[in-house]
């Protein structure tokens, strides 16, 4: 419904590239299946399809630097690239497996072969960060090459959270501690200064969590010095690929978002419990630390940066970071539209689509969509009478009411299961609530088969969970709302006939959530629900969407909280639902 029309428009709109961007891995599979169908239907059309993957997934030598002297697939890369590229262009279908096969056949890096093939592909399938991240190669290359790029963004209701993460960064005191042993002695004084400034900020605040209007100048200066010294060191040591390089990327990301700090940002500091004794990070200087300036200046000539580091070393104690304190500094983006607006304007067109994209104002305000953005509400393909939606008026799943809710909640699950046997999913707000409900169901209704999502589930465990949903099966699978089984899961027919949703999907109460709500309410108004209700209800509707997967399916959705009767909540439910 999106790819085919855009492909037809490609010649008339003179498009150079189509980007199919996904927020979840399952979306990529769906896109590739559709493109494969189109290629098979039009074998005479030379449509080149490229799948972009993360470097971590494609790298054959993750412990080696991307340098000809370190990685065998980087050595002579550009000498062997032309023949590999020609073979790839001839193949046309360039999913990760094809890229790896062609790259290794020619002795070059699969990841960088994929990056090079961007110039030759008609359709590019990949994660949204390739288009919306500051370092996203697809968008940046389109800008430099003046391409007419059209983007399709699947499951776009996730874009707000994904984009927030792209323009946010963190730094912990523990990461500085972990990095120092790997750092040459010349780099340690700037690291310790950064650690002391971070610790000082945490000690000065009145609570373990506190939002700050800005990052203090002393901390910002310490961060800049660390980036300057690390940057010079990396230039002189291009084969570095260990924890020092990872830490450098971390501090660079923090510097980048700090440089663009604004009304769309939130700075906060979270500290661990403190002990009364003074931290070594704050200790007065005891003895100058010896500094080998040749680590910063390989030719042996002093420069201003090396002199600054030497002076800092003389002022600092050569002591280890304290172990009595941990601090997390976060620069969080709250409204990504401040950054995405330029991305939307730089594309020929952008189509965002999802079953839970509403309300329109939420997307426009937070994503920075143009004022003239067209909004199309496509009618649901399901007959309303095929989905029975009921509200449990007597239940409250608020945090304080959860212990009292367990018995009536599991009794309702058992009654529904008895009257309409089949496979169900039951969604809860947390693992704690899930485990309590599962235990209560087993105690009161041991005849109801059940299985549950567990914490830190691996791929094999996830597959095993879904494999329990066999056609005409019987049982209840317990899952967390917003987790791996709440969207992107396809259980058609009798593999799933109903869902219980024992939450409104609201974020937990916390000082951080209070800050986010205060910031968004101040920008857009307190009655919008942008901080909690809207994203929570998107999760609810996504989870309920697991029940009907075709126009022939029938099923039940139970909304297990009396708050679903509230007008503001009902307004965020699909219009075609006939809520009872």
C-alpha positions as CSV (number, residue, x, y, z in Angstrom):
1,X,0.0,0.0,0.0
2,X,3.0,2.4,0.2
3,X,5.8,0.8,-1.7
4,X,4.0,0.1,-4.9
5,X,2.5,3.6,-5.4
6,X,5.9,5.2,-4.7
7,X,7.7,2.9,-7.1
8,X,5.1,3.8,-9.8
9,X,5.7,7.5,-9.0
10,X,9.5,7.1,-9.3
11,X,9.9,8.1,-12.9
12,X,7.3,10.8,-13.1
13,X,8.5,12.4,-9.8
14,X,12.2,11.9,-11.0
15,X,13.1,10.2,-7.7
16,X,16.7,9.1,-7.3
17,X,16.1,6.9,-4.2
18,X,13.3,5.4,-2.1
19,X,14.2,4.7,1.5
20,X,12.0,2.3,3.4
21,X,12.9,3.0,7.0
22,X,11.8,0.7,9.9
23,X,11.6,1.2,13.6
24,X,11.7,-2.5,14.4
25,X,13.5,-5.5,12.8
26,X,10.2,-7.1,11.9
27,X,9.4,-4.2,9.6
28,X,12.4,-4.8,7.5
29,X,11.3,-8.4,6.9
30,X,7.9,-7.2,5.8
31,X,9.4,-4.6,3.4
32,X,11.8,-7.2,1.8
33,X,8.9,-9.7,1.4
34,X,6.9,-7.0,-0.5
35,X,9.8,-6.0,-2.6
36,X,10.6,-9.6,-3.5
37,X,7.0,-10.1,-4.6
38,X,7.3,-7.0,-6.8
39,X,10.6,-8.2,-8.3
40,X,9.1,-11.6,-9.1
41,X,6.1,-9.9,-10.8
42,X,8.3,-7.7,-12.9
43,X,11.4,-9.7,-13.7
44,X,12.3,-7.5,-16.7
45,X,12.6,-4.4,-14.4
46,X,16.1,-4.0,-13.0
47,X,15.1,-2.9,-9.5
48,X,18.1,-2.8,-7.2
49,X,17.2,-3.3,-3.5
50,X,19.8,-2.7,-0.8
51,X,19.4,-3.6,2.9
52,X,21.5,-1.5,5.3
53,X,22.5,-3.1,8.6
54,X,24.3,-1.8,11.6
55,X,28.1,-2.0,11.6
56,X,28.0,-4.3,14.7
57,X,25.9,-6.8,12.8
58,X,28.0,-6.8,9.6
59,X,31.5,-6.6,11.0
60,X,33.6,-9.8,10.5
61,X,36.5,-8.6,12.8
62,X,34.9,-6.6,15.6
63,X,38.1,-6.5,17.7
64,X,40.1,-4.9,14.9
65,X,40.2,-1.2,13.8
66,X,38.8,-0.3,10.4
67,X,42.2,0.3,9.0
68,X,44.3,-1.5,6.4
69,X,47.1,-2.3,8.9
70,X,44.6,-3.9,11.3
71,X,41.7,-5.5,9.4
72,X,42.4,-7.8,6.4
73,X,39.1,-6.8,4.8
74,X,40.1,-3.1,5.0
75,X,43.5,-3.7,3.4
76,X,43.3,-3.0,-0.3
77,X,39.5,-2.3,0.0
78,X,39.4,0.3,-2.8
79,X,41.5,-1.9,-5.1
80,X,39.0,-4.7,-5.0
81,X,35.8,-2.6,-4.6
82,X,35.1,-2.0,-8.3
83,X,34.7,-5.7,-9.2
84,X,32.7,-6.4,-6.1
85,X,30.5,-3.4,-6.8
86,X,29.9,-4.5,-10.4
87,X,28.8,-8.0,-9.2
88,X,26.5,-6.5,-6.6
89,X,24.9,-4.1,-9.1
90,X,24.3,-7.0,-11.5
91,X,22.7,-9.1,-8.7
92,X,20.3,-6.4,-7.8
93,X,19.0,-8.1,-4.7
94,X,21.3,-7.1,-1.9
95,X,20.1,-8.3,1.4
96,X,22.6,-8.8,4.2
97,X,23.4,-12.4,3.1
98,X,24.1,-11.4,-0.5
99,X,26.3,-8.5,0.6
100,X,28.3,-10.7,2.9
101,X,28.7,-13.4,0.2
102,X,29.9,-10.9,-2.5
103,X,32.1,-9.0,-0.1
104,X,33.9,-12.0,1.3
105,X,34.3,-13.5,-2.2
106,X,36.3,-10.4,-3.1
107,X,38.0,-10.0,0.2
108,X,36.4,-6.7,1.4
109,X,34.3,-5.6,4.3
110,X,30.6,-6.4,3.9
111,X,29.5,-3.3,5.9
112,X,31.5,-0.8,3.9
113,X,30.4,-2.5,0.6
114,X,26.8,-1.8,1.7
115,X,27.7,1.8,2.3
116,X,29.3,2.1,-1.1
117,X,26.3,0.5,-2.8
118,X,24.0,3.3,-1.6
119,X,24.9,5.2,-4.7
120,X,23.7,2.3,-6.9
121,X,20.5,1.2,-5.2
122,X,17.0,2.2,-6.2
123,X,15.3,1.2,-2.9
124,X,17.1,1.2,0.4
125,X,15.7,-0.7,3.3
126,X,17.1,0.0,6.8
127,X,16.6,1.3,10.3
128,X,15.3,4.8,10.8
129,X,18.6,6.0,12.1
130,X,20.0,5.8,8.5
131,X,17.7,8.7,7.7
132,X,17.2,10.6,10.9
133,X,20.3,10.2,13.0
134,X,22.8,13.0,12.8
135,X,25.3,10.5,11.2
136,X,22.7,8.8,9.1
137,X,24.5,7.9,5.9
138,X,21.4,7.7,3.6
139,X,20.2,11.2,4.3
140,X,23.6,12.8,4.5
141,X,24.7,11.2,1.2
142,X,21.4,12.3,-0.4
143,X,22.1,15.9,0.7
144,X,25.7,15.9,-0.6
145,X,24.7,14.3,-3.9
146,X,21.5,16.4,-4.3
147,X,19.4,13.3,-4.7
148,X,15.6,13.4,-4.7
149,X,14.9,11.1,-1.8
150,X,11.5,9.8,-0.9
151,X,11.1,8.1,2.5
152,X,8.6,5.6,3.8
153,X,8.6,5.2,7.6
154,X,7.0,2.0,8.9
155,X,5.5,1.7,12.4
156,X,6.1,5.5,12.7
157,X,4.4,5.7,16.1
158,X,7.9,4.6,17.4
159,X,9.7,7.5,15.7
160,X,9.3,10.0,18.6
161,X,11.1,7.7,21.1
162,X,13.7,6.6,18.5
163,X,14.5,10.1,17.5
164,X,14.7,11.3,21.1
165,X,17.4,8.6,21.7
166,X,19.3,9.8,18.6
167,X,19.6,13.3,20.0
168,X,20.3,12.4,23.6
169,X,23.5,11.3,25.3
170,X,24.7,10.2,28.7
171,X,28.0,10.0,30.7
172,X,28.5,8.1,33.9
173,X,31.2,8.4,36.5
174,X,31.7,4.6,36.3
175,X,32.5,4.8,32.6
176,X,35.3,7.3,33.4
177,X,36.6,4.9,36.1
178,X,36.5,2.0,33.6
179,X,38.3,4.0,30.9
180,X,41.2,5.4,33.0
181,X,43.2,2.1,33.2
182,X,43.2,1.8,29.4
183,X,44.3,5.5,29.0
184,X,48.0,6.5,28.6
185,X,49.2,8.5,31.6
186,X,49.2,11.7,29.6
187,X,45.4,11.4,29.1
188,X,44.6,10.7,32.8
189,X,44.6,14.2,34.2
190,X,41.8,15.4,31.9
191,X,39.8,12.3,32.7
192,X,40.2,12.9,36.4
193,X,39.2,16.5,36.0
194,X,36.1,15.5,34.2
195,X,35.3,12.9,37.0
196,X,35.8,15.5,39.7
197,X,33.5,18.0,38.0
198,X,30.8,15.4,37.5
199,X,31.1,14.3,41.2
200,X,31.1,17.9,42.4
201,X,27.8,18.5,40.5
202,X,26.2,15.5,42.0
203,X,27.3,16.3,45.5
204,X,26.0,19.9,45.2
205,X,22.5,18.8,44.4
206,X,19.9,18.3,47.1
207,X,18.5,15.0,46.0
208,X,19.7,11.8,44.3
209,X,17.9,13.0,41.1
210,X,17.8,16.6,40.0
211,X,17.2,18.4,36.8
212,X,19.5,21.3,35.9
213,X,18.9,24.4,33.8
214,X,22.2,23.8,32.1
215,X,25.5,22.0,32.4
216,X,27.9,24.1,34.5
217,X,30.8,25.8,32.6
218,X,33.4,23.9,34.6
219,X,32.0,20.5,33.6
220,X,31.5,21.6,30.0
221,X,35.1,22.8,29.9
222,X,36.4,19.6,31.3
223,X,34.4,17.6,28.7
224,X,35.8,19.8,25.9
225,X,39.4,19.2,27.2
226,X,38.8,15.4,27.3
227,X,37.5,15.4,23.7
228,X,40.5,17.6,22.5
229,X,43.1,15.3,24.1
230,X,41.4,12.1,23.1
231,X,40.9,13.4,19.6
232,X,44.6,14.3,19.2
233,X,45.6,10.9,20.6
234,X,43.3,9.1,18.2
235,X,44.8,10.9,15.3
236,X,48.2,9.8,16.3
237,X,47.1,6.2,17.0
238,X,44.7,5.2,14.2
239,X,44.8,1.5,15.2
240,X,43.2,2.2,18.6
241,X,40.0,0.1,18.8
242,X,39.5,-0.7,22.5
243,X,37.6,0.8,25.4
244,X,39.3,4.2,24.9
245,X,37.8,4.5,21.4
246,X,34.4,3.6,22.8
247,X,34.6,6.2,25.5
248,X,35.7,8.8,23.0
249,X,32.6,8.2,21.0
250,X,30.6,8.5,24.2
251,X,32.1,11.9,25.1
252,X,31.8,13.1,21.5
253,X,28.1,12.3,21.5
254,X,27.6,14.1,24.8
255,X,29.5,17.1,23.4
256,X,27.3,17.1,20.2
257,X,24.0,17.2,22.1
258,X,25.4,19.7,24.6
259,X,26.4,22.1,21.8
260,X,22.7,22.0,20.7
261,X,21.1,22.2,24.2
262,X,17.9,24.2,24.1
263,X,14.2,24.3,25.1
264,X,13.8,20.9,23.6
265,X,16.4,19.4,26.0
266,X,16.5,18.3,29.6
267,X,19.7,18.0,31.6
268,X,19.5,15.8,34.7
269,X,21.9,14.1,37.1
270,X,21.3,11.0,39.0
271,X,23.6,9.9,41.8
272,X,24.0,6.8,44.0
273,X,23.9,7.0,47.8
274,X,26.9,8.7,49.2
275,X,29.1,7.8,52.2
276,X,30.3,10.4,54.7
277,X,34.0,10.1,53.8
278,X,35.4,12.5,51.1
279,X,35.8,11.2,47.7
280,X,39.3,10.8,46.3
281,X,38.0,12.6,43.2
282,X,37.6,15.8,45.4
283,X,40.9,15.2,47.3
284,X,43.4,18.1,47.4
285,X,46.5,17.7,45.2
286,X,49.2,15.5,46.8
287,X,51.9,15.0,44.2
288,X,52.2,16.0,40.5
289,X,51.5,13.3,38.1
290,X,54.3,12.6,35.6
291,X,53.1,13.2,32.0
292,X,54.7,11.8,28.9
293,X,53.9,14.5,26.4
294,X,55.2,12.4,23.5
295,X,51.9,10.5,23.7
296,X,50.2,13.6,22.5
297,X,52.9,14.9,20.3
298,X,54.8,12.1,18.6
299,X,57.4,14.4,17.1
300,X,58.4,15.6,20.6
301,X,57.5,19.3,20.1
302,X,55.3,20.8,22.8
303,X,52.0,22.3,21.7
304,X,49.3,24.3,23.5
305,X,47.1,21.3,24.2
306,X,50.0,19.3,25.6
307,X,51.1,22.2,27.8
308,X,47.5,22.5,29.2
309,X,47.5,18.8,30.0
310,X,50.9,19.1,31.7
311,X,49.7,22.0,33.8
312,X,46.6,20.1,34.7
313,X,48.7,17.1,35.8
314,X,50.7,19.3,38.1
315,X,47.5,20.6,39.7
316,X,45.9,17.2,40.1
317,X,46.6,14.3,42.4
318,X,47.6,11.1,40.7
319,X,44.9,9.2,42.5
320,X,42.3,6.7,41.5
321,X,38.6,7.7,41.0
322,X,36.5,7.2,44.1
323,X,34.4,4.1,44.5
324,X,31.8,5.6,46.9
325,X,29.8,7.4,44.3
326,X,28.3,6.8,40.9
327,X,26.8,9.6,38.8
328,X,24.8,9.6,35.6
329,X,24.7,12.8,33.6
330,X,22.0,12.8,30.9
331,X,21.3,15.3,28.2
332,X,17.9,14.2,27.0
333,X,16.0,15.4,23.9
334,X,12.3,15.7,24.7
335,X,11.0,17.2,21.4
336,X,13.0,15.8,18.4
337,X,11.1,18.0,16.0
338,X,13.8,20.6,16.6
339,X,16.2,18.3,14.7
340,X,13.9,16.4,12.4
341,X,12.3,19.4,10.7
342,X,15.4,19.9,8.6
343,X,15.4,16.2,7.7
344,X,11.8,16.4,6.5
345,X,12.5,19.5,4.5
346,X,15.5,17.9,2.9
347,X,13.5,15.0,1.4
348,X,11.3,15.1,-1.7
349,X,8.6,13.4,0.4
350,X,8.2,11.5,3.6
351,X,5.3,9.1,4.4
352,X,4.8,8.1,8.0
353,X,2.4,5.2,8.5
354,X,1.2,3.1,11.4
355,X,-2.0,1.7,12.8
356,X,-1.5,3.9,15.9
357,X,-0.2,7.2,14.5
358,X,-2.9,9.4,16.0
359,X,-3.6,12.0,17.2
360,X,-2.2,14.1,14.4
361,X,-1.2,17.0,16.7
362,X,1.0,14.8,18.7
363,X,3.1,13.8,15.7
364,X,3.1,17.3,14.2
365,X,4.2,18.9,17.5
366,X,6.8,16.4,18.6
367,X,8.3,15.4,15.2
368,X,8.3,18.9,13.7
369,X,6.1,18.0,10.7
370,X,5.3,20.8,8.3
371,X,2.1,22.7,8.9
372,X,0.7,21.5,5.6
373,X,1.3,17.8,6.3
374,X,-1.5,15.7,4.8
375,X,-3.2,13.3,7.1
376,X,-5.0,10.2,5.8
377,X,-7.0,8.1,8.1
378,X,-7.5,4.7,6.3
379,X,-10.6,2.8,7.4
380,X,-9.8,-0.5,9.2
381,X,-10.1,-3.6,7.0
382,X,-11.9,-5.5,9.8
383,X,-15.6,-5.7,10.3
384,X,-16.4,-4.1,13.6
385,X,-18.5,-7.0,14.7
386,X,-15.5,-9.3,14.4
387,X,-13.9,-7.8,17.5
388,X,-15.7,-7.8,20.9
389,X,-14.2,-5.0,23.1
390,X,-15.2,-5.0,26.7
391,X,-14.2,-2.8,29.7
392,X,-13.9,-4.3,33.2
393,X,-15.6,-1.5,35.1
394,X,-14.9,-2.8,38.5
395,X,-11.1,-3.2,38.1
396,X,-8.4,-0.6,38.9
397,X,-4.8,-1.4,37.9
398,X,-3.4,1.7,39.5
399,X,-0.2,0.9,41.4
400,X,-1.8,1.1,44.9
401,X,-4.7,-1.0,43.8
402,X,-2.8,-3.8,42.2
403,X,-2.7,-6.2,45.1
404,X,-6.5,-6.0,45.5
405,X,-7.0,-6.4,41.7
406,X,-5.3,-9.8,41.4
407,X,-8.1,-12.1,42.4
408,X,-10.9,-10.5,40.4
409,X,-8.6,-10.0,37.4
410,X,-7.5,-13.7,37.2
411,X,-11.1,-14.8,37.8
412,X,-12.1,-12.7,34.7
413,X,-9.3,-14.3,32.7
414,X,-10.5,-17.8,33.7
415,X,-14.1,-17.0,33.0
416,X,-13.3,-15.7,29.5
417,X,-11.1,-18.7,28.8
418,X,-13.8,-21.1,30.0
419,X,-16.6,-19.5,27.9
420,X,-14.4,-19.1,24.8
421,X,-11.4,-21.5,24.9
422,X,-8.4,-20.6,22.8
423,X,-5.1,-18.8,22.9
424,X,-4.9,-15.4,24.6
425,X,-2.3,-12.8,25.4
426,X,-2.5,-11.0,28.8
427,X,-0.5,-7.7,28.9
428,X,0.7,-6.1,32.2
429,X,2.5,-2.9,33.0
430,X,5.5,-4.6,34.6
431,X,7.2,-7.9,35.2
432,X,6.3,-7.7,38.9
433,X,2.6,-7.3,38.2
434,X,2.8,-10.0,35.5
435,X,4.4,-12.5,37.9
436,X,1.9,-11.8,40.7
437,X,-1.1,-12.3,38.3
438,X,0.4,-15.5,36.8
439,X,1.0,-16.9,40.3
440,X,-2.6,-16.0,41.4
441,X,-4.1,-17.6,38.2
442,X,-2.1,-20.8,38.9
443,X,-3.3,-20.8,42.5
444,X,-7.0,-20.2,41.8
445,X,-7.4,-21.8,38.3
446,X,-4.7,-24.4,37.9
447,X,-6.6,-25.9,35.0
448,X,-5.8,-22.9,32.7
449,X,-2.6,-23.5,30.8
450,X,-0.3,-20.5,30.9
451,X,3.2,-19.4,29.9
452,X,5.0,-16.1,30.4
453,X,7.5,-13.6,29.2
454,X,10.6,-13.5,31.4
455,X,13.2,-10.8,32.0
456,X,16.1,-10.6,29.5
457,X,14.6,-13.1,27.1
458,X,16.9,-14.3,24.3
459,X,15.9,-15.0,20.7
460,X,15.4,-18.7,21.4
461,X,13.2,-18.1,24.4
462,X,11.1,-15.6,22.4
463,X,10.6,-18.1,19.6
464,X,9.6,-20.7,22.2
465,X,7.1,-18.3,23.7
466,X,5.4,-17.6,20.3
467,X,5.6,-21.3,19.3
468,X,3.1,-22.1,22.1
469,X,0.5,-20.2,20.1
470,X,-0.5,-23.1,17.8
471,X,-3.7,-23.2,15.7
472,X,-6.7,-24.2,17.8
473,X,-4.4,-24.1,20.9
474,X,-5.6,-23.3,24.4
475,X,-3.8,-21.2,27.0
476,X,-2.8,-17.7,28.2
477,X,0.5,-16.1,27.5
478,X,1.6,-13.4,29.9
479,X,3.6,-10.5,28.5
480,X,4.6,-6.9,29.3
481,X,2.9,-4.1,27.4
482,X,5.4,-2.3,25.2
483,X,7.7,-5.3,25.2
484,X,8.7,-7.8,22.5
485,X,5.3,-9.4,22.1
486,X,3.1,-6.3,22.2
487,X,3.7,-5.3,18.5
488,X,5.3,-6.8,15.4
489,X,3.8,-10.2,16.3
490,X,1.7,-11.9,13.7
491,X,-0.5,-14.8,15.1
492,X,-3.3,-15.2,12.5
493,X,-6.5,-17.2,12.7
494,X,-6.9,-19.4,15.8
495,X,-3.3,-18.9,16.9
496,X,-4.6,-16.0,19.0
497,X,-8.3,-15.2,19.7
498,X,-8.1,-12.6,22.4
499,X,-6.1,-10.2,24.5
500,X,-6.4,-8.9,28.1
501,X,-4.8,-5.5,28.8
502,X,-4.3,-4.8,32.5
503,X,-2.8,-1.3,32.2
504,X,-3.2,2.0,30.4
505,X,0.5,1.9,29.4
506,X,1.3,5.0,31.4
507,X,4.9,5.5,32.4
508,X,5.9,4.9,36.0
509,X,5.7,7.8,38.4
510,X,9.3,9.2,38.9
511,X,11.1,12.6,39.2
512,X,12.3,12.2,35.6
513,X,8.7,11.6,34.3
514,X,7.6,14.7,36.3
515,X,10.3,16.7,34.5
516,X,9.2,15.5,31.1
517,X,5.6,16.2,31.8
518,X,6.3,19.6,33.1
519,X,8.4,20.4,30.0
520,X,5.9,19.2,27.5
521,X,2.9,20.7,29.3
522,X,4.7,24.0,29.3
523,X,5.3,23.8,25.5
524,X,2.0,22.4,24.3
525,X,-0.5,22.6,27.1
526,X,-1.4,20.4,30.0
527,X,-4.5,18.8,28.4
528,X,-2.7,17.1,25.5
529,X,-1.4,14.1,27.5
530,X,1.8,14.1,25.4
531,X,4.0,12.9,28.3
532,X,1.9,9.9,29.3
533,X,-1.6,9.2,28.0
534,X,-1.0,9.4,24.3
535,X,2.1,7.2,24.2
536,X,0.5,4.8,26.7
537,X,-2.6,4.4,24.6
538,X,-0.5,3.8,21.5
539,X,0.9,0.8,23.2
540,X,-2.5,-0.4,24.3
541,X,-3.9,-0.2,20.7
542,X,-0.8,-1.9,19.3
543,X,-1.2,-4.8,21.8
544,X,-4.9,-5.2,20.9
545,X,-3.9,-5.2,17.3
546,X,-2.4,-8.6,17.7
547,X,-5.9,-10.2,17.8
548,X,-7.2,-9.5,14.3
549,X,-4.7,-10.2,11.6
550,X,-7.1,-10.7,8.6
551,X,-10.6,-9.7,7.7
552,X,-11.7,-13.3,8.5
553,X,-10.4,-13.3,12.1
554,X,-12.6,-12.9,15.1
555,X,-11.7,-12.2,18.7
556,X,-12.0,-10.5,22.0
557,X,-10.2,-7.6,23.7
558,X,-10.6,-7.0,27.4
559,X,-9.6,-3.6,28.8
560,X,-9.0,-4.3,32.4
561,X,-9.4,-0.9,34.1
562,X,-12.3,1.4,34.8
563,X,-10.4,4.3,33.5
564,X,-11.1,3.1,30.0
565,X,-14.6,4.6,30.4
566,X,-13.1,8.1,30.7
567,X,-13.8,10.3,27.7
568,X,-10.1,11.4,27.2
569,X,-9.1,7.7,27.1
570,X,-12.0,6.6,24.9
571,X,-11.0,9.4,22.4
572,X,-7.6,7.6,21.9
573,X,-9.2,4.2,21.0
574,X,-9.9,3.3,17.4
575,X,-13.1,4.7,16.2
576,X,-14.3,1.4,14.7
577,X,-14.1,-0.4,18.1
578,X,-17.6,-1.0,19.5
579,X,-16.7,-0.8,23.2
580,X,-19.1,-2.6,25.5
